[in-house]
Amino acid sequence: MARIHIQRIIEYYEVPASLWQELVDFGLIPLIHTEEGDFVEDDMLAHVERVLRLALDFGVNKEGIEIICHMREELSRVRRELLSLRQRAYLPRDNNGQLLFEAN
């Protein structure tokens, strides 16, 4: 998986070093530590951008960002569950309400 060096992110988003370190220390930005330095995985970039936008553009503190991220994850889980339930609700059933075939 591709990684992005944190220095590129810090420079691109013009993040103050103290804010970056605070977000990392609080666990809001997951890092990969290597001999070459610290990196962010490609698939985490959208999350990192969201955290930085909340902090830099909206002035949300780290506790608020944590709550927002948790609520987004929970909303995503509930949406997946709802989709699964909707799919199950439309499966063909016999006269006793039993599924005519096993759902995946």
Buried (B, 14 or more C-beta within 10 A) or exposed (E): EEBBBBEEBBEEBEBEEEBBEBBBEBEBBEBBEEEEEBBBBEEBBEBBEBBBEBBBEEEBEBEEBBEBBEEEEEEEEEEEEEEEEEEEEEEEEEEEEEEEEEEE
